[in-house]
Amino acid sequence: MLGTLCTLITALTCVSAVTLVTQKPPVVTLRRGETATMDCNLGTVTNSAARWYKQIPGGVPQYILMNYHGWSSPRYGSGFSSPKFTSTHQSQTDYRLIISTVEERDSAVYYCKTWDSSVNEWVFGQGTKLTVTSSSLPPPVLTVFPPSSAELQSNKASLVCLSTQSVPFVDVSWSAAGSPVSSGISTSTAVQQPDQTFQISSYLSIQTSDWNMDKVYTCRVSLGSQTSEKTINKSHCPTEDQ
């Protein structure tokens, strides 16, 4: 029994853990024309390239480039090239993606990936979210929908705020009677539309009694320096379910 236990312990100590790929910063917000930099650490991996991908919410990841500390320059995927995209390395495990003269269409989540040969697995970082804004960007367009008549028969109901904007990432917040709301909020990821705009839906769960008391609710969506807001309450709701 003791021999079996010792064999098991020995086996467990020899099991390799998957490397931890880390990216920083988690969020980058820039204005059009600036330069984006994001870093990736491959953890325990020193003999594999760092691969970078761009993903627009709801879209397929696009392979940008890969870089290896033994190469003189990165190798690019289709549709990506220098000097717009480039990569450097600071060590065998530290890599940087650089995007020059950013535009609104560069807004996306950028992922770093490497191959961990000790466990024969691809390993991704958590991603860096890049948002590019400019003064020429139109503010988000908001539509707020009231609770349905069926919902109002119960104690709980939902308000829906639909935001349409030109980039995939915005900040959505709600307030009730002028006070910020911190719970009961569920906001979707952006979905790209046929006209290349993006839509986000945010749901606020409310008490039916508060709605019937004509409490005023505000949906606020911020995109860089641009902010749009829309209010709704029972007495000003253009429906017959009042």
N, C-alpha and C positions, 0 to 999 in steps of 0.2 A: 504493500500500500504506500509506504514511504517512498519507495523507488518510483512508483507511478506518479506521485505528487511532485517529486523533484523533476521528473521528465516534463510534466505539464508546465511547471514554473519556468523551466528553461526554454520551452517552446514559446511561451507567452512573451518572454523578454526578448525573443528574437524577431517578433512580429514587427514589421516596419509600419510606422504611421504615415498617412498621406501628408505631404508637405502643406503648409498653410501659405497660400498666396494672398498677400495683402496689398491693397491699393489706397493711395491718398492723393489729394483730399477726397472725401466722399462726394462733395458738391463743389462745382466751379460755376460762378456766374460772371460773365464778361460782356462787354459792349462790342459791337461789330468793329472789326479791324484790330482787336487786341490779339495776344498770343496765349493759347492755352497750354499748360504743362500739367501732366499727371504722372505719378510715380507708381511703380510696381516692384514689390520685393518677392522673389521666388522662394523664400524660406530656405529649406535645406537643399534645394535643387541648384547645382552649379554647372551641370553639363548639358543643359537644354536651353533652347531659345525661348524668348518671351514673345508671345503672339498677341496682337491687339485686334479687337473687334469693335465695331460700331453697331449699336442697336437702337432704332427708333421704336418707341412703345408700340406693340402690336405687330412689329415687322420682324423679318428674319435677320439674324446677326450677319454683318458684312465684314469679311476679313480685310483688314487694313494693311498690316505688315507684320513681319517677324524680325527680331534682332537677336544676335548672339555675340557674346563678348569676344569671340575669336574672329568676327567678321569686321571688315572695314566699313561696311554700309548695310542698311536694312534691305530686306527683300519684300517687294510689294505685291499686294493682291490687285485684282482687276479693278480699275477705276480709281486707284489711289496712287499718288506719286509724290516725290519731292519737287519743290520745297514746301508744298502745302502741308504734307505730313512727313515727319522724320522721327527718329528715335536715337537715343544715346544710352550708354551704360556707364554706371559709376563703379561697378564691381561685377563679379561673376553672378551676383544675385539681384542687383539693383538696376532697374531699367526705367527709362522715361519716354513718354510719348509727347511730342510737341506738335501742335496744330497752329499754323501761322495764319494771320489775317482771318480770324474766324468770322463766319456769317451765320445768319439765323438757321440755315439748313444744317449747320454743324451741331445743333442742339440734339443731344442723344445721350445714351449711357454707353460708356466705353469700358470694355472688359479686357483684362489681361489673363492669358492662359499659358500654361506650360505643361510639359510631359514629365511625370514623376516615374522614372524607370524602376525605382525600388518597389513600386506596387503596380506598375504598368497601368497608370491611369492619367487621364487629362484632369488638370485642376485649374479652376477659375478663381479669380479674385472677385470681390463683392461688387466691383464696378464703381466708376466715377461718373456722376451726372453733370453734364455740361449744358448750361443754358446761356444762349447768346441773345442779347436784347439790343435795341437801338431806339432812338427817339422817333424814328419813322415807323416803328411797329404800331399797328392799330391796337387800341385797347381791346381786351376780351369783350365779347358780346354775350350778355347773360339773359337767360330766361328762367324764371322761377315758377314752378308748378305747385299748386295747392294740394292738400290731401284729397283723396278720392272720397266720394260719398260713402262707399263701403267701409273705408278706414274709419270714418268719423262715427261709425256705429260702435266702435270699441274705445278703449281707454287710450290707446296709442295711435299715432298717425305719423306720416312722413311728408316732409317738404323735399322737393327735388330742385337743385340748381344745375342747369345745363350751361356750360361755358364753352364758347367757340373762340379759338385763338390761333395765331400763326405759328406758334412753337409748342412742343409737347409738354413743357413743364411750367406750371404756375403754382402759386400758393393760394389755397382756398380756405376761407374761414367763415364762421357764422357768428351772429350775435342775436340775442333775444332781448327786446326792450332796451337796447343800447349796451347790454353787458355781453362780453365774449362768452361763447359756449365752448366747453372743452370736452364734452362727452356726447355720445349719441350721433357722432358724425362718421359717415362712411363715404370715402371719395375714391372713385375709380381711377385707373391709369388712363392715359390719353389714347384715343383711337383716331387714327388718321382717316380723313374723309377724302372722297374722290377729287375735291377741289384743292387738296393738299393742306387744308386747315386741320386742326385737331380739336376733338371734343372731349370734355371731361364732365362726368356727372357726380354731383355730391349730394348725399342724402342726409337729412337731419331728422332724427326721431324726436317727436314732441308729444306732450300730453294733449289729448283732445280738449280737455278743459281749458288749457291755456289758449288754444286756437279759438274756442268759443268765447273767451273773454277778450278777444280782439288784440292779443299781444302781437307786436310788430317784430317780424324776423327779417334779418338782413344777411344776404349772401355777398361776400366780398372776395374778389379774385384779383391777385396782384401778379403782374408780369413786369419785372424790373421796376422802373419808375412809374409804370402805367398801372392804375388801379380802377377797376369797375365794381360797382355794387348795385344791388337790386333788392328792394324791400317788398314784403308781402304781409298782408294780414287779412283777416276774414272780411272786414267791412269794405276793403278795397280790392277784393278778389273778384275778377270778372267772370264768375261762374254762377250758375243757378243753385249751387249747393252751398248756400250761405245760411 
